[in-house]
Amino acid sequence: MLAFHDAETSRPSWKAYLPFFIGGISILLIGFGIWSWLHWDRETATLVEEVPAEQSLSEWVTPDPVTETEIDGGIEEGDQEFVELPPLPPPPAPDIERMKYEGCVADGFLSGYGDDINSAVALVKRSKCYSLHRALETWRAAPDFKKAREIQAEVGRSDIVYGMFIAEAIATNEDYYYPAENREFDFKKMCRAGSKNDWGEHTCKPSFERKEYRKYLKYITERAMDMGIQNFLFGQIFYQERGDLDEAIIPEIIREMRDY
């Protein structure tokens, strides 16, 4: 008698190979992970070696800006008292074509905007900027000309055309001395009707129709010109101007500035 042999039952089940398959895949994954880690570490080490050490700001500028020698006496860091600053020598006439193509946005540079004034000074010193747009700011704050001159002096470049922004927002609770009348400006008297707190608490939109605002404009623009600022930008001028543009006041303001 011949014994019956079932070929199907003698063939090993696929489950018998499963542990070997899983083990092989695990070894491949572990090996690839180790290779990747070693490769990444070597590339990172090479990259770190190629990056130059960060240059100290002290190699560009001094820690504390100093004032130009033309500014005589009394201007020291932390001094909050009013100091009359003599006019600096007039700068060369601006080149309009160069302003178009070599101008740089520098919002608030002369006002000390940003976390690191020294870094900004270093950037301007090594840049090819011919014109610094809106460098002196007045948004909800009267300009600090002492600080502006210190920063300007630290830059030390006579070839820059500085710009000033005359904002459509003023702070009504600000203390700012007006030497012509030996008093503080009254910013509440500068406001356009119906604009109280338009830019936040204790703010308003100024109006060219207000005599106090005209005095303020005359004072700050003349002091700006005294330090060589030549480019003036009025922010959203329709907020500051009369409703009837046929009776606009800005031409008179510009004429006074040019006369000065």
GIPEFEN-V63918 format. One record per residue. RES is the residue in three letters. OMEGA is omega in whole degrees, 0 to 359 (* if undefined). NEAR is the number of other ideal C-beta (glycine too) atoms within 8 Angstrom. D_LAST is the distance of its C-alpha to the last C-alpha in Angstrom with 2 decimals. Layout:
res=RES omega=OMEGA near=NEAR d_last=D_LAST
res=RES omega=OMEGA near=NEAR d_last=D_LAST
This chain:
res=MET omega=179 near=2 d_last=130.31
res=LEU omega=179 near=3 d_last=126.84
res=ALA omega=178 near=4 d_last=123.98
res=PHE omega=181 near=4 d_last=121.15
res=HIS omega=180 near=5 d_last=117.73
res=ASP omega=182 near=6 d_last=114.55
res=ALA omega=183 near=6 d_last=111.83
res=GLU omega=182 near=5 d_last=109.04
res=THR omega=181 near=5 d_last=109.87
res=SER omega=181 near=6 d_last=110.02
res=ARG omega=181 near=6 d_last=106.50
res=PRO omega=178 near=4 d_last=103.92
res=SER omega=179 near=5 d_last=101.41
res=TRP omega=180 near=5 d_last=97.67
res=LYS omega=180 near=5 d_last=97.02
res=ALA omega=181 near=6 d_last=98.76
res=TYR omega=185 near=8 d_last=95.98
res=LEU omega=180 near=8 d_last=93.09
res=PRO omega=180 near=6 d_last=92.72
res=PHE omega=179 near=7 d_last=92.63
res=PHE omega=180 near=8 d_last=89.99
res=ILE omega=179 near=8 d_last=87.76
res=GLY omega=179 near=8 d_last=88.27
res=GLY omega=179 near=8 d_last=87.31
res=ILE omega=180 near=8 d_last=84.13
res=SER omega=180 near=8 d_last=83.19
res=ILE omega=179 near=8 d_last=83.75
res=LEU omega=181 near=8 d_last=81.58
res=LEU omega=180 near=8 d_last=78.71
res=ILE omega=180 near=8 d_last=78.93
res=GLY omega=179 near=8 d_last=79.03
res=PHE omega=179 near=8 d_last=76.03
res=GLY omega=180 near=8 d_last=74.09
res=ILE omega=179 near=8 d_last=74.92
res=TRP omega=180 near=8 d_last=74.01
res=SER omega=181 near=8 d_last=70.65
res=TRP omega=179 near=8 d_last=69.82
res=LEU omega=180 near=8 d_last=70.71
res=HIS omega=180 near=8 d_last=68.77
res=TRP omega=181 near=8 d_last=65.62
res=ASP omega=180 near=8 d_last=65.78
res=ARG omega=179 near=8 d_last=66.06
res=GLU omega=180 near=8 d_last=63.12
res=THR omega=180 near=8 d_last=60.95
res=ALA omega=179 near=8 d_last=61.88
res=THR omega=181 near=8 d_last=60.97
res=LEU omega=180 near=8 d_last=57.58
res=VAL omega=180 near=7 d_last=56.77
res=GLU omega=184 near=6 d_last=57.72
res=GLU omega=182 near=5 d_last=55.37
res=VAL omega=180 near=5 d_last=52.23
res=PRO omega=179 near=3 d_last=50.30
res=ALA omega=181 near=3 d_last=49.47
res=GLU omega=182 near=4 d_last=46.11
res=GLN omega=180 near=6 d_last=43.59
res=SER omega=179 near=5 d_last=42.38
res=LEU omega=181 near=10 d_last=38.68
res=SER omega=177 near=7 d_last=38.96
res=GLU omega=179 near=5 d_last=39.45
res=TRP omega=185 near=10 d_last=35.95
res=VAL omega=176 near=11 d_last=33.92
res=THR omega=181 near=7 d_last=34.67
res=PRO omega=181 near=5 d_last=35.69
res=ASP omega=179 near=5 d_last=32.84
res=PRO omega=178 near=11 d_last=29.29
res=VAL omega=184 near=7 d_last=28.08
res=THR omega=178 near=9 d_last=24.73
res=GLU omega=180 near=8 d_last=23.13
res=THR omega=180 near=4 d_last=24.27
res=GLU omega=181 near=7 d_last=20.75
res=ILE omega=188 near=11 d_last=20.71
res=ASP omega=165 near=5 d_last=22.84
res=GLY omega=165 near=4 d_last=25.56
res=GLY omega=183 near=6 d_last=26.33
res=ILE omega=181 near=11 d_last=25.29
res=GLU omega=180 near=5 d_last=28.65
res=GLU omega=179 near=4 d_last=30.04
res=GLY omega=179 near=4 d_last=30.86
res=ASP omega=184 near=9 d_last=28.70
res=GLN omega=181 near=3 d_last=27.35
res=GLU omega=179 near=4 d_last=25.94
res=PHE omega=176 near=5 d_last=22.26
res=VAL omega=178 near=8 d_last=20.89
res=GLU omega=183 near=5 d_last=17.53
res=LEU omega=181 near=12 d_last=16.38
res=PRO omega=179 near=8 d_last=14.76
res=PRO omega=174 near=6 d_last=12.06
res=LEU omega=177 near=9 d_last=14.07
res=PRO omega=183 near=5 d_last=14.18
res=PRO omega=179 near=4 d_last=11.93
res=PRO omega=176 near=8 d_last=14.24
res=PRO omega=177 near=3 d_last=15.79
res=ALA omega=182 near=3 d_last=14.73
res=PRO omega=176 near=11 d_last=16.54
res=ASP omega=186 near=8 d_last=19.94
res=ILE omega=181 near=6 d_last=20.35
res=GLU omega=178 near=6 d_last=24.13
res=ARG omega=178 near=10 d_last=24.40
res=MET omega=181 near=13 d_last=22.40
res=LYS omega=189 near=7 d_last=25.05
res=TYR omega=181 near=6 d_last=27.98
res=GLU omega=178 near=10 d_last=27.03
res=GLY omega=180 near=11 d_last=25.04
res=CYS omega=175 near=9 d_last=26.52
res=VAL omega=183 near=6 d_last=26.54
res=ALA omega=186 near=12 d_last=25.46
res=ASP omega=175 near=10 d_last=25.15
res=GLY omega=182 near=12 d_last=24.26
res=PHE omega=180 near=12 d_last=24.72
res=LEU omega=177 near=13 d_last=22.01
res=SER omega=178 near=13 d_last=23.26
res=GLY omega=178 near=9 d_last=26.74
res=TYR omega=178 near=7 d_last=28.44
res=GLY omega=184 near=8 d_last=32.03
res=ASP omega=187 near=2 d_last=34.99
res=ASP omega=180 near=7 d_last=34.32
res=ILE omega=182 near=9 d_last=30.90
res=ASN omega=179 near=10 d_last=32.63
res=SER omega=179 near=9 d_last=34.14
res=ALA omega=178 near=10 d_last=30.81
res=VAL omega=180 near=14 d_last=29.31
res=ALA omega=179 near=11 d_last=32.42
res=LEU omega=181 near=8 d_last=32.16
res=VAL omega=182 near=14 d_last=28.59
res=LYS omega=183 near=11 d_last=29.55
res=ARG omega=181 near=6 d_last=32.50
res=SER omega=174 near=7 d_last=31.03
res=LYS omega=181 near=4 d_last=29.79
res=CYS omega=175 near=11 d_last=26.79
res=TYR omega=181 near=11 d_last=23.79
res=SER omega=177 near=14 d_last=21.61
res=LEU omega=183 near=15 d_last=21.97
res=HIS omega=172 near=12 d_last=21.48
res=ARG omega=184 near=13 d_last=20.60
res=ALA omega=178 near=14 d_last=20.88
res=LEU omega=186 near=16 d_last=19.09
res=GLU omega=174 near=13 d_last=20.86
res=THR omega=182 near=12 d_last=20.50
res=TRP omega=178 near=8 d_last=23.85
res=ARG omega=178 near=9 d_last=25.50
res=ALA omega=177 near=9 d_last=23.80
res=ALA omega=185 near=11 d_last=20.50
res=PRO omega=176 near=13 d_last=19.01
res=ASP omega=185 near=8 d_last=20.55
res=PHE omega=176 near=10 d_last=17.99
res=LYS omega=179 near=10 d_last=20.79
res=LYS omega=181 near=10 d_last=22.96
res=ALA omega=180 near=13 d_last=20.34
res=ARG omega=179 near=14 d_last=19.67
res=GLU omega=179 near=12 d_last=23.42
res=ILE omega=178 near=14 d_last=24.16
res=GLN omega=181 near=12 d_last=21.53
res=ALA omega=181 near=12 d_last=23.07
res=GLU omega=175 near=11 d_last=26.52
res=VAL omega=173 near=10 d_last=25.85
res=GLY omega=179 near=5 d_last=24.96
res=ARG omega=181 near=7 d_last=23.88
res=SER omega=185 near=4 d_last=20.96
res=ASP omega=184 near=4 d_last=21.66
res=ILE omega=172 near=11 d_last=20.61
res=VAL omega=181 near=12 d_last=17.79
res=TYR omega=179 near=14 d_last=17.32
res=GLY omega=178 near=16 d_last=16.81
res=MET omega=178 near=15 d_last=16.13
res=PHE omega=178 near=12 d_last=18.27
res=ILE omega=194 near=11 d_last=17.34
res=ALA omega=176 near=10 d_last=20.94
res=GLU omega=179 near=10 d_last=22.95
res=ALA omega=176 near=12 d_last=24.87
res=ILE omega=176 near=15 d_last=24.15
res=ALA omega=185 near=11 d_last=26.66
res=THR omega=182 near=11 d_last=27.56
res=ASN omega=184 near=5 d_last=29.24
res=GLU omega=174 near=10 d_last=26.47
res=ASP omega=183 near=4 d_last=25.65
res=TYR omega=189 near=9 d_last=22.01
res=TYR omega=178 near=8 d_last=20.81
res=TYR omega=187 near=12 d_last=18.08
res=PRO omega=182 near=7 d_last=17.63
res=ALA omega=180 near=6 d_last=15.91
res=GLU omega=176 near=5 d_last=19.27
res=ASN omega=181 near=5 d_last=21.49
res=ARG omega=174 near=6 d_last=22.88
res=GLU omega=173 near=7 d_last=23.07
res=PHE omega=175 near=13 d_last=21.38
res=ASP omega=186 near=7 d_last=24.05
res=PHE omega=178 near=15 d_last=23.87
res=LYS omega=179 near=7 d_last=26.87
res=LYS omega=181 near=9 d_last=24.95
res=MET omega=193 near=14 d_last=22.56
res=CYS omega=171 near=15 d_last=25.49
res=ARG omega=181 near=12 d_last=26.48
res=ALA omega=177 near=5 d_last=29.93
res=GLY omega=183 near=4 d_last=32.77
res=SER omega=182 near=9 d_last=30.88
res=LYS omega=178 near=7 d_last=32.24
res=ASN omega=180 near=8 d_last=33.27
res=ASP omega=181 near=8 d_last=32.46
res=TRP omega=184 near=8 d_last=31.49
res=GLY omega=182 near=6 d_last=34.05
res=GLU omega=180 near=4 d_last=34.83
res=HIS omega=176 near=7 d_last=32.02
res=THR omega=173 near=12 d_last=29.51
res=CYS omega=172 near=16 d_last=28.10
res=LYS omega=180 near=13 d_last=25.82
res=PRO omega=181 near=13 d_last=22.58
res=SER omega=176 near=11 d_last=21.74
res=PHE omega=181 near=13 d_last=18.61
res=GLU omega=180 near=6 d_last=20.85
res=ARG omega=181 near=12 d_last=20.97
res=LYS omega=181 near=6 d_last=18.81
res=GLU omega=179 near=11 d_last=19.15
res=TYR omega=177 near=13 d_last=17.88
res=ARG omega=177 near=10 d_last=14.75
res=LYS omega=179 near=11 d_last=14.13
res=TYR omega=179 near=15 d_last=15.01
res=LEU omega=180 near=11 d_last=12.79
res=LYS omega=182 near=9 d_last=9.63
res=TYR omega=186 near=10 d_last=11.08
res=ILE omega=179 near=12 d_last=12.26
res=THR omega=178 near=13 d_last=9.50
res=GLU omega=176 near=10 d_last=7.16
res=ARG omega=177 near=11 d_last=10.49
res=ALA omega=178 near=13 d_last=11.23
res=MET omega=178 near=11 d_last=8.45
res=ASP omega=180 near=10 d_last=9.71
res=MET omega=172 near=14 d_last=13.03
res=GLY omega=178 near=10 d_last=12.33
res=ILE omega=186 near=12 d_last=12.55
res=GLN omega=186 near=9 d_last=11.72
res=ASN omega=184 near=12 d_last=14.08
res=PHE omega=180 near=10 d_last=13.88
res=LEU omega=176 near=10 d_last=17.13
res=PHE omega=182 near=9 d_last=17.91
res=GLY omega=178 near=11 d_last=21.56
res=GLN omega=192 near=7 d_last=24.04
res=ILE omega=180 near=9 d_last=21.50
res=PHE omega=174 near=5 d_last=24.43
res=TYR omega=185 near=10 d_last=25.11
res=GLN omega=186 near=14 d_last=21.74
res=GLU omega=174 near=11 d_last=21.61
res=ARG omega=176 near=9 d_last=23.85
res=GLY omega=179 near=4 d_last=27.36
res=ASP omega=184 near=6 d_last=27.11
res=LEU omega=174 near=7 d_last=24.77
res=ASP omega=178 near=4 d_last=25.18
res=GLU omega=184 near=6 d_last=23.04
res=ALA omega=182 near=9 d_last=20.49
res=ILE omega=187 near=10 d_last=17.33
res=ILE omega=178 near=11 d_last=15.44
res=PRO omega=179 near=7 d_last=14.35
res=GLU omega=179 near=7 d_last=12.47
res=ILE omega=179 near=11 d_last=10.84
res=ILE omega=179 near=8 d_last=9.94
res=ARG omega=179 near=8 d_last=8.68
res=GLU omega=179 near=9 d_last=6.28
res=MET omega=180 near=11 d_last=5.20
res=ARG omega=177 near=6 d_last=5.36
res=ASP omega=180 near=5 d_last=3.79
res=TYR omega=* near=7 d_last=0.00
